[in-house]
Amino acid sequence: MQVLAKTYTSLSLAHSGYIAGSGDGIVTVQGKPASRKIWLLDAKTMAVYRIATSLKNGHYLFMGLDSDKRYLVIVRDYKKEFEPFVWDDVPPAKDLTIAEQQAIWQTWQ
């Protein structure tokens, strides 16, 4: 018997807010784009909301966020050479539709 596991990302279509690593917001190590694990926490409760990994080009995307909430974004260096980097009280952007967000994500691949 073979068991296959699928991983799904919960995406609430009721919310179209997003936080993306683009422009100056990509993950970098010593000024170069890097792939690192990123934690998204609810800024009020400090509960972990989502975890993602940036692409090798430093881009990342958290979709389906409630634009009325604020978030804490944490990036840690798994090599432990650098201190974690944190963006606090981040409001999700709401200028793109979910389809537009997915299209941008595809261009980053």
The first five atom37 places (N, CA, C, CB, O) and aatype in JSON, in Angstrom:
{
  "aatype": [12, 5, 19, 10, 0, 11, 16, 18, 16, 15, 10, 15, 10, 0, 8, 15, 7, 18, 9, 0, 7, 15, 7, 3, 7, 9, 19, 16, 19, 5, 7, 11, 14, 0, 15, 1, 11, 9, 17, 10, 10, 3, 0, 11, 16, 12, 0, 19, 18, 1, 9, 0, 16, 15, 10, 11, 2, 7, 8, 18, 10, 13, 12, 7, 10, 3, 15, 3, 11, 1, 18, 10, 19, 9, 19, 1, 3, 18, 11, 11, 6, 13, 6, 14, 13, 19, 17, 3, 3, 19, 14, 14, 0, 11, 3, 10, 16, 9, 0, 6, 5, 5, 0, 9, 17, 5, 16, 17, 5],
  "atom_mask": [
    [1, 1, 1, 1, 1],
    [1, 1, 1, 1, 1],
    [1, 1, 1, 1, 1],
    [1, 1, 1, 1, 1],
    [1, 1, 1, 1, 1],
    [1, 1, 1, 1, 1],
    [1, 1, 1, 1, 1],
    [1, 1, 1, 1, 1],
    [1, 1, 1, 1, 1],
    [1, 1, 1, 1, 1],
    [1, 1, 1, 1, 1],
    [1, 1, 1, 1, 1],
    [1, 1, 1, 1, 1],
    [1, 1, 1, 1, 1],
    [1, 1, 1, 1, 1],
    [1, 1, 1, 1, 1],
    [1, 1, 1, 0, 1],
    [1, 1, 1, 1, 1],
    [1, 1, 1, 1, 1],
    [1, 1, 1, 1, 1],
    [1, 1, 1, 0, 1],
    [1, 1, 1, 1, 1],
    [1, 1, 1, 0, 1],
    [1, 1, 1, 1, 1],
    [1, 1, 1, 0, 1],
    [1, 1, 1, 1, 1],
    [1, 1, 1, 1, 1],
    [1, 1, 1, 1, 1],
    [1, 1, 1, 1, 1],
    [1, 1, 1, 1, 1],
    [1, 1, 1, 0, 1],
    [1, 1, 1, 1, 1],
    [1, 1, 1, 1, 1],
    [1, 1, 1, 1, 1],
    [1, 1, 1, 1, 1],
    [1, 1, 1, 1, 1],
    [1, 1, 1, 1, 1],
    [1, 1, 1, 1, 1],
    [1, 1, 1, 1, 1],
    [1, 1, 1, 1, 1],
    [1, 1, 1, 1, 1],
    [1, 1, 1, 1, 1],
    [1, 1, 1, 1, 1],
    [1, 1, 1, 1, 1],
    [1, 1, 1, 1, 1],
    [1, 1, 1, 1, 1],
    [1, 1, 1, 1, 1],
    [1, 1, 1, 1, 1],
    [1, 1, 1, 1, 1],
    [1, 1, 1, 1, 1],
    [1, 1, 1, 1, 1],
    [1, 1, 1, 1, 1],
    [1, 1, 1, 1, 1],
    [1, 1, 1, 1, 1],
    [1, 1, 1, 1, 1],
    [1, 1, 1, 1, 1],
    [1, 1, 1, 1, 1],
    [1, 1, 1, 0, 1],
    [1, 1, 1, 1, 1],
    [1, 1, 1, 1, 1],
    [1, 1, 1, 1, 1],
    [1, 1, 1, 1, 1],
    [1, 1, 1, 1, 1],
    [1, 1, 1, 0, 1],
    [1, 1, 1, 1, 1],
    [1, 1, 1, 1, 1],
    [1, 1, 1, 1, 1],
    [1, 1, 1, 1, 1],
    [1, 1, 1, 1, 1],
    [1, 1, 1, 1, 1],
    [1, 1, 1, 1, 1],
    [1, 1, 1, 1, 1],
    [1, 1, 1, 1, 1],
    [1, 1, 1, 1, 1],
    [1, 1, 1, 1, 1],
    [1, 1, 1, 1, 1],
    [1, 1, 1, 1, 1],
    [1, 1, 1, 1, 1],
    [1, 1, 1, 1, 1],
    [1, 1, 1, 1, 1],
    [1, 1, 1, 1, 1],
    [1, 1, 1, 1, 1],
    [1, 1, 1, 1, 1],
    [1, 1, 1, 1, 1],
    [1, 1, 1, 1, 1],
    [1, 1, 1, 1, 1],
    [1, 1, 1, 1, 1],
    [1, 1, 1, 1, 1],
    [1, 1, 1, 1, 1],
    [1, 1, 1, 1, 1],
    [1, 1, 1, 1, 1],
    [1, 1, 1, 1, 1],
    [1, 1, 1, 1, 1],
    [1, 1, 1, 1, 1],
    [1, 1, 1, 1, 1],
    [1, 1, 1, 1, 1],
    [1, 1, 1, 1, 1],
    [1, 1, 1, 1, 1],
    [1, 1, 1, 1, 1],
    [1, 1, 1, 1, 1],
    [1, 1, 1, 1, 1],
    [1, 1, 1, 1, 1],
    [1, 1, 1, 1, 1],
    [1, 1, 1, 1, 1],
    [1, 1, 1, 1, 1],
    [1, 1, 1, 1, 1],
    [1, 1, 1, 1, 1],
    [1, 1, 1, 1, 1],
    [1, 1, 1, 1, 1]
  ],
  "atom_positions": [
    [[0.84, -1.18, 0.0], [0.0, 0.0, 0.0], [0.89, 1.24, 0.0], [-0.96, 0.0, 1.22], [1.84, 1.34, 0.78]],
    [[0.57, 2.18, -0.87], [1.32, 3.42, -0.95], [0.44, 4.57, -0.46], [1.8, 3.68, -2.4], [-0.71, 4.71, -0.89]],
    [[0.99, 5.37, 0.43], [0.25, 6.51, 0.96], [0.92, 7.78, 0.46], [0.19, 6.48, 2.52], [2.13, 7.96, 0.63]],
    [[0.15, 8.65, -0.14], [0.67, 9.92, -0.63], [0.13, 11.05, 0.23], [0.29, 10.13, -2.12], [-1.07, 11.09, 0.53]],
    [[1.0, 11.94, 0.63], [0.57, 13.08, 1.43], [0.62, 14.34, 0.58], [1.46, 13.25, 2.68], [1.57, 14.57, -0.17]],
    [[-0.4, 15.13, 0.69], [-0.43, 16.41, -0.01], [-0.38, 17.52, 1.03], [-1.69, 16.54, -0.91], [-0.91, 17.38, 2.13]],
    [[0.26, 18.6, 0.67], [0.32, 19.76, 1.55], [-0.54, 20.85, 0.94], [1.78, 20.24, 1.77], [-0.39, 21.18, -0.23]],
    [[-1.42, 21.4, 1.73], [-2.31, 22.47, 1.27], [-2.04, 23.72, 2.08], [-3.79, 22.05, 1.39], [-1.77, 23.65, 3.28]],
    [[-2.12, 24.87, 1.42], [-2.04, 26.15, 2.09], [-3.46, 26.68, 2.21], [-1.1, 27.15, 1.32], [-4.16, 26.82, 1.21]],
    [[-3.86, 26.98, 3.42], [-5.18, 27.53, 3.64], [-5.26, 28.91, 3.01], [-5.52, 27.59, 5.15], [-4.42, 29.77, 3.29]],
    [[-6.25, 29.12, 2.17], [-6.4, 30.41, 1.5], [-7.83, 30.86, 1.63], [-5.98, 30.32, 0.0], [-8.73, 30.31, 0.98]],
    [[-8.04, 31.84, 2.46], [-9.38, 32.35, 2.67], [-9.72, 33.33, 1.56], [-9.49, 33.03, 4.05], [-9.1, 34.39, 1.44]],
    [[-10.7, 32.98, 0.75], [-11.1, 33.88, -0.32], [-11.86, 35.09, 0.21], [-11.96, 33.14, -1.33], [-12.12, 36.04, -0.52]],
    [[-12.22, 35.05, 1.49], [-12.89, 36.18, 2.1], [-11.91, 37.35, 2.3], [-13.52, 35.78, 3.44], [-12.34, 38.49, 2.45]],
    [[-10.61, 37.06, 2.3], [-9.58, 38.1, 2.49], [-8.62, 38.07, 1.32], [-8.82, 37.89, 3.84], [-8.17, 37.01, 0.89]],
    [[-8.31, 39.24, 0.81], [-7.39, 39.3, -0.32], [-6.12, 40.08, 0.0], [-8.08, 39.92, -1.51], [-5.37, 40.44, -0.91]],
    [[-5.88, 40.34, 1.29], [-4.65, 41.02, 1.68], [-3.46, 40.12, 1.49], [0.0, 0.0, 0.0], [-3.58, 38.89, 1.5]],
    [[-2.29, 40.73, 1.32], [-1.08, 39.93, 1.15], [0.13, 40.7, 1.66], [-0.88, 39.55, -0.33], [0.12, 41.93, 1.75]],
    [[1.16, 39.95, 2.01], [2.46, 40.51, 2.35], [3.45, 39.79, 1.45], [2.82, 40.33, 3.91], [3.52, 38.56, 1.44]],
    [[4.22, 40.58, 0.71], [5.12, 39.99, -0.28], [6.53, 40.53, -0.14], [4.6, 40.25, -1.69], [6.74, 41.68, 0.22]],
    [[7.47, 39.68, -0.43], [8.87, 40.09, -0.49], [9.21, 40.48, -1.9], [0.0, 0.0, 0.0], [9.59, 39.64, -2.72]],
    [[9.07, 41.76, -2.19], [9.4, 42.27, -3.52], [10.13, 43.6, -3.33], [8.11, 42.45, -4.4], [10.13, 44.17, -2.24]],
    [[10.74, 44.08, -4.37], [11.49, 45.34, -4.26], [12.56, 45.23, -3.2], [0.0, 0.0, 0.0], [13.37, 44.31, -3.23]],
    [[12.57, 46.17, -2.25], [13.55, 46.16, -1.17], [13.16, 45.19, -0.05], [13.7, 47.55, -0.59], [13.9, 45.04, 0.92]],
    [[12.01, 44.53, -0.18], [11.53, 43.64, 0.88], [11.88, 42.18, 0.71], [0.0, 0.0, 0.0], [11.36, 41.33, 1.43]],
    [[12.76, 41.86, -0.26], [13.13, 40.47, -0.41], [14.11, 40.06, 0.68], [13.74, 40.22, -1.8], [14.77, 40.9, 1.29]],
    [[14.2, 38.76, 0.92], [15.13, 38.24, 1.92], [16.53, 38.25, 1.32], [14.72, 36.79, 2.38], [16.76, 37.73, 0.23]],
    [[17.46, 38.85, 2.06], [18.85, 38.89, 1.6], [19.78, 38.47, 2.73], [19.22, 40.31, 1.1], [19.45, 38.61, 3.91]],
    [[20.92, 37.96, 2.35], [22.0, 37.67, 3.29], [23.24, 38.33, 2.71], [22.21, 36.1, 3.5], [23.67, 38.01, 1.6]],
    [[23.81, 39.23, 3.46], [24.96, 40.03, 3.02], [24.69, 40.72, 1.68], [26.2, 39.15, 2.91], [25.56, 40.78, 0.81]],
    [[23.46, 41.23, 1.54], [23.1, 41.99, 0.36], [22.72, 41.17, -0.87], [0.0, 0.0, 0.0], [22.45, 41.74, -1.93]],
    [[22.71, 39.85, -0.74], [22.37, 38.99, -1.88], [21.08, 38.23, -1.57], [23.52, 38.0, -2.2], [20.9, 37.77, -0.44]],
    [[20.18, 38.09, -2.54], [18.92, 37.35, -2.33], [19.21, 35.95, -1.79], [18.12, 37.25, -3.64], [20.18, 35.3, -2.17]],
    [[18.33, 35.49, -0.88], [18.55, 34.19, -0.24], [17.23, 33.51, 0.1], [19.38, 34.37, 1.03], [16.18, 34.16, 0.21]],
    [[17.3, 32.22, 0.25], [16.15, 31.42, 0.67], [16.27, 31.16, 2.17], [16.06, 30.08, -0.13], [17.24, 30.55, 2.63]],
    [[15.28, 31.63, 2.91], [15.26, 31.43, 4.36], [13.82, 31.22, 4.8], [15.9, 32.64, 5.11], [12.88, 31.62, 4.11]],
    [[13.65, 30.59, 5.96], [12.32, 30.37, 6.52], [11.8, 31.69, 7.09], [12.35, 29.26, 7.61], [12.55, 32.47, 7.69]],
    [[10.49, 31.93, 6.89], [9.86, 33.18, 7.33], [8.63, 32.83, 8.15], [9.47, 34.08, 6.1], [7.8, 32.01, 7.75]],
    [[8.51, 33.46, 9.31], [7.35, 33.26, 10.18], [6.47, 34.5, 10.1], [7.78, 32.97, 11.65], [6.97, 35.62, 10.15]],
    [[5.18, 34.28, 9.99], [4.2, 35.36, 10.0], [3.37, 35.19, 11.27], [3.28, 35.35, 8.71], [2.69, 34.19, 11.44]],
    [[3.44, 36.18, 12.16], [2.72, 36.14, 13.42], [1.66, 37.22, 13.46], [3.68, 36.28, 14.6], [1.82, 38.27, 12.84]],
    [[0.6, 36.97, 14.18], [-0.41, 37.99, 14.45], [0.25, 38.98, 15.41], [-1.74, 37.37, 15.07], [0.68, 38.6, 16.49]],
    [[0.35, 40.25, 15.02], [1.06, 41.25, 15.83], [0.41, 41.5, 17.18], [1.16, 42.55, 15.07], [1.08, 41.93, 18.12]],
    [[-0.88, 41.23, 17.3], [-1.59, 41.47, 18.56], [-1.44, 40.29, 19.52], [-3.07, 41.75, 18.29], [-1.14, 40.47, 20.7]],
    [[-1.66, 39.08, 19.02], [-1.65, 37.9, 19.88], [-0.31, 37.18, 19.9], [-2.72, 36.94, 19.45], [-0.05, 36.36, 20.79]],
    [[0.54, 37.47, 18.93], [1.83, 36.81, 18.74], [1.7, 35.33, 18.39], [2.66, 36.96, 19.99], [2.66, 34.58, 18.49]],
    [[0.52, 34.92, 17.97], [0.31, 33.54, 17.52], [0.9, 33.38, 16.12], [-1.2, 33.17, 17.52], [0.77, 34.27, 15.28]],
    [[1.55, 32.26, 15.89], [2.09, 31.99, 14.56], [0.92, 31.78, 13.61], [3.05, 30.74, 14.57], [0.07, 30.92, 13.84]],
    [[0.89, 32.56, 12.56], [-0.21, 32.5, 11.6], [0.15, 31.62, 10.42], [-0.57, 33.91, 11.11], [-0.65, 30.79, 9.98]],
    [[1.37, 31.8, 9.9], [1.85, 30.98, 8.79], [3.37, 30.92, 8.82], [1.35, 31.53, 7.42], [4.04, 31.76, 9.43]],
    [[3.9, 29.9, 8.14], [5.34, 29.77, 7.95], [5.58, 29.5, 6.47], [5.95, 28.62, 8.86], [4.88, 28.69, 5.86]],
    [[6.56, 30.18, 5.9], [6.89, 29.98, 4.49], [8.41, 30.03, 4.34], [6.2, 31.08, 3.58], [9.12, 30.35, 5.29]],
    [[8.87, 29.7, 3.17], [10.3, 29.81, 2.85], [10.42, 30.68, 1.61], [10.95, 28.4, 2.63], [9.73, 30.46, 0.61]],
    [[11.3, 31.66, 1.68], [11.5, 32.5, 0.51], [12.19, 31.69, -0.59], [12.35, 33.76, 0.86], [12.89, 30.72, -0.32]],
    [[11.96, 32.11, -1.82], [12.61, 31.47, -2.96], [14.1, 31.82, -2.95], [11.95, 31.92, -4.29], [14.52, 32.69, -2.18]],
    [[14.89, 31.18, -3.77], [16.33, 31.49, -3.85], [16.58, 32.93, -4.25], [17.01, 30.55, -4.85], [17.63, 33.5, -3.93]],
    [[15.6, 33.53, -4.96], [15.75, 34.93, -5.36], [15.26, 35.9, -4.28], [14.98, 35.18, -6.65], [15.19, 37.11, -4.51]],
    [[14.92, 35.37, -3.09], [14.54, 36.19, -1.95], [13.07, 36.56, -1.87], [0.0, 0.0, 0.0], [12.63, 37.11, -0.86]],
    [[12.29, 36.26, -2.9], [10.87, 36.6, -2.91], [10.06, 35.64, -2.04], [10.34, 36.6, -4.34], [10.39, 34.47, -1.91]],
    [[9.0, 36.16, -1.45], [8.05, 35.35, -0.68], [6.69, 36.0, -0.79], [8.49, 35.21, 0.82], [6.57, 37.16, -1.18]],
    [[5.65, 35.23, -0.45], [4.29, 35.75, -0.55], [3.38, 35.06, 0.46], [3.73, 35.57, -1.97], [3.27, 33.84, 0.48]],
    [[2.75, 35.86, 1.3], [1.69, 35.38, 2.19], [0.39, 35.94, 1.65], [1.93, 35.81, 3.71], [0.21, 37.16, 1.62]],
    [[-0.52, 35.08, 1.23], [-1.79, 35.51, 0.62], [-2.97, 35.22, 1.55], [-2.0, 34.81, -0.74], [-2.85, 34.48, 2.52]],
    [[-4.12, 35.82, 1.22], [-5.36, 35.54, 1.94], [-5.4, 36.14, 3.33], [0.0, 0.0, 0.0], [-6.04, 35.59, 4.22]],
    [[-4.72, 37.26, 3.53], [-4.63, 37.89, 4.86], [-5.74, 38.91, 5.07], [-3.27, 38.56, 5.04], [-6.18, 39.58, 4.13]],
    [[-6.18, 39.02, 6.3], [-7.16, 40.0, 6.7], [-6.47, 41.36, 6.74], [-7.81, 39.65, 8.09], [-5.57, 41.57, 7.55]],
    [[-6.89, 42.28, 5.88], [-6.23, 43.59, 5.8], [-6.52, 44.49, 7.0], [-6.66, 44.3, 4.55], [-5.92, 45.56, 7.13]],
    [[-7.42, 44.08, 7.88], [-7.68, 44.84, 9.11], [-6.72, 44.46, 10.23], [-9.12, 44.63, 9.56], [-6.69, 45.12, 11.27]],
    [[-5.96, 43.41, 10.04], [-5.01, 42.96, 11.06], [-3.61, 43.44, 10.73], [-5.03, 41.43, 11.18], [-3.33, 43.87, 9.6]],
    [[-2.73, 43.38, 11.71], [-1.32, 43.71, 11.52], [-0.51, 42.46, 11.87], [-0.89, 44.94, 12.41], [-0.92, 41.64, 12.69]],
    [[0.65, 42.34, 11.22], [1.44, 41.13, 11.36], [2.89, 41.44, 11.71], [1.37, 40.33, 10.08], [3.38, 42.55, 11.5]],
    [[3.55, 40.44, 12.24], [4.98, 40.49, 12.54], [5.63, 39.46, 11.62], [5.27, 40.19, 14.07], [5.25, 38.29, 11.62]],
    [[6.61, 39.89, 10.85], [7.3, 39.02, 9.91], [8.72, 38.81, 10.43], [7.31, 39.62, 8.45], [9.45, 39.77, 10.67]],
    [[9.11, 37.55, 10.61], [10.42, 37.22, 11.16], [11.16, 36.31, 10.18], [10.29, 36.54, 12.55], [10.62, 35.32, 9.7]],
    [[12.41, 36.67, 9.91], [13.29, 35.84, 9.08], [14.51, 35.49, 9.93], [13.7, 36.58, 7.75], [15.16, 36.36, 10.51]],
    [[14.79, 34.19, 9.97], [15.96, 33.73, 10.74], [16.98, 33.11, 9.8], [15.55, 32.72, 11.83], [16.62, 32.55, 8.76]],
    [[18.22, 33.2, 10.17], [19.3, 32.59, 9.4], [19.57, 31.2, 9.98], [20.59, 33.48, 9.43], [20.07, 31.07, 11.09]],
    [[19.24, 30.18, 9.21], [19.42, 28.81, 9.71], [20.9, 28.48, 9.97], [18.85, 27.82, 8.71], [21.19, 27.55, 10.73]],
    [[21.81, 29.22, 9.37], [23.23, 29.0, 9.62], [23.68, 29.67, 10.92], [24.06, 29.53, 8.44], [24.79, 29.44, 11.39]],
    [[22.8, 30.5, 11.5], [23.06, 31.21, 12.75], [24.28, 32.13, 12.67], [23.26, 30.21, 13.88], [24.97, 32.37, 13.66]],
    [[24.52, 32.65, 11.47], [25.61, 33.62, 11.29], [25.14, 35.05, 11.53], [26.19, 33.49, 9.88], [25.94, 35.93, 11.82]],
    [[23.82, 35.26, 11.4], [23.26, 36.6, 11.53], [22.05, 36.58, 12.46], [22.86, 37.16, 10.15], [21.37, 35.57, 12.6]],
    [[21.8, 37.72, 13.09], [20.63, 37.86, 13.96], [19.36, 37.82, 13.11], [20.71, 39.18, 14.77], [19.39, 38.17, 11.93]],
    [[18.23, 37.4, 13.7], [16.96, 37.43, 12.96], [16.61, 38.86, 12.55], [15.81, 36.82, 13.82], [17.0, 39.82, 13.21]],
    [[15.88, 38.97, 11.46], [15.4, 40.27, 10.99], [13.89, 40.27, 11.15], [15.83, 40.55, 9.49], [13.22, 39.29, 10.82]],
    [[13.35, 41.38, 11.65], [11.93, 41.45, 11.97], [11.31, 42.72, 11.4], [11.71, 41.38, 13.48], [11.88, 43.81, 11.51]],
    [[10.14, 42.57, 10.78], [9.32, 43.71, 10.39], [8.1, 43.65, 11.3], [8.92, 43.67, 8.85], [7.4, 42.64, 11.32]],
    [[7.83, 44.7, 12.03], [6.74, 44.71, 13.01], [5.58, 45.59, 12.53], [7.24, 45.21, 14.37], [5.78, 46.57, 11.81]],
    [[4.37, 45.2, 12.94], [3.16, 45.96, 12.66], [2.94, 46.16, 11.16], [3.22, 47.32, 13.37], [2.64, 47.26, 10.71]],
    [[3.11, 45.08, 10.4], [3.01, 45.14, 8.94], [1.55, 44.99, 8.51], [3.88, 44.03, 8.28], [0.91, 43.98, 8.81]],
    [[1.01, 45.99, 7.82], [-0.35, 45.86, 7.29], [-0.3, 45.15, 5.94], [-1.04, 47.26, 7.16], [0.57, 45.46, 5.11]],
    [[-1.2, 44.22, 5.69], [-1.23, 43.58, 4.38], [-1.6, 44.59, 3.28], [-2.22, 42.4, 4.38], [-2.42, 45.48, 3.49]],
    [[-0.98, 44.42, 2.14], [-1.36, 45.23, 0.97], [-2.68, 44.69, 0.45], [-0.26, 45.2, -0.15], [-3.0, 43.52, 0.64]],
    [[-3.44, 45.55, -0.21], [-4.72, 45.11, -0.76], [-4.98, 45.7, -2.14], [-5.86, 45.5, 0.19], [-6.12, 45.87, -2.56]],
    [[-3.88, 46.01, -2.84], [-3.99, 46.64, -4.15], [-4.09, 45.64, -5.3], [-2.81, 47.53, -4.38], [-4.34, 46.04, -6.44]],
    [[-3.9, 44.35, -5.03], [-3.97, 43.33, -6.08], [-5.03, 42.28, -5.74], [-2.61, 42.66, -6.27], [-5.25, 41.96, -4.58]],
    [[-5.67, 41.76, -6.76], [-6.61, 40.66, -6.55], [-5.81, 39.39, -6.28], [-7.54, 40.47, -7.79], [-4.59, 39.36, -6.49]],
    [[-6.48, 38.36, -5.82], [-5.8, 37.08, -5.58], [-5.2, 36.55, -6.88], [-6.78, 36.05, -4.98], [-4.09, 36.03, -6.87]],
    [[-5.92, 36.69, -7.98], [-5.4, 36.24, -9.28], [-4.13, 37.01, -9.66], [-6.48, 36.41, -10.38], [-3.19, 36.42, -10.18]],
    [[-4.11, 38.3, -9.4], [-2.92, 39.11, -9.69], [-1.75, 38.72, -8.79], [-3.23, 40.61, -9.52], [-0.6, 38.7, -9.22]],
    [[-2.05, 38.4, -7.52], [-1.01, 37.95, -6.6], [-0.4, 36.64, -7.09], [-1.58, 37.79, -5.18], [0.81, 36.47, -7.07]],
    [[-1.25, 35.72, -7.52], [-0.77, 34.44, -8.03], [0.07, 34.63, -9.29], [-1.94, 33.5, -8.32], [1.06, 33.93, -9.5]],
    [[-0.33, 35.57, -10.12], [0.42, 35.83, -11.35], [1.82, 36.37, -11.02], [-0.34, 36.84, -12.24], [2.81, 35.95, -11.63]],
    [[1.9, 37.27, -10.07], [3.2, 37.8, -9.66], [4.07, 36.68, -9.1], [3.04, 38.93, -8.62], [5.26, 36.59, -9.41]],
    [[3.48, 35.82, -8.26], [4.21, 34.7, -7.69], [4.8, 33.83, -8.8], [3.29, 33.87, -6.78], [5.95, 33.38, -8.7]],
    [[4.04, 33.6, -9.84], [4.53, 32.78, -10.96], [5.72, 33.42, -11.67], [3.4, 32.55, -11.96], [6.62, 32.72, -12.13]],
    [[5.72, 34.75, -11.75], [6.84, 35.42, -12.42], [8.12, 35.32, -11.59], [6.5, 36.9, -12.68], [9.22, 35.42, -12.13]],
    [[7.98, 35.12, -10.29], [9.16, 35.01, -9.41], [9.79, 33.63, -9.43], [8.78, 35.35, -7.99], [10.92, 33.47, -8.96]],
    [[9.1, 32.65, -9.96], [9.59, 31.26, -9.93], [10.84, 31.07, -10.75], [8.53, 30.31, -10.42], [11.37, 29.96, -10.82]]
  ]
}
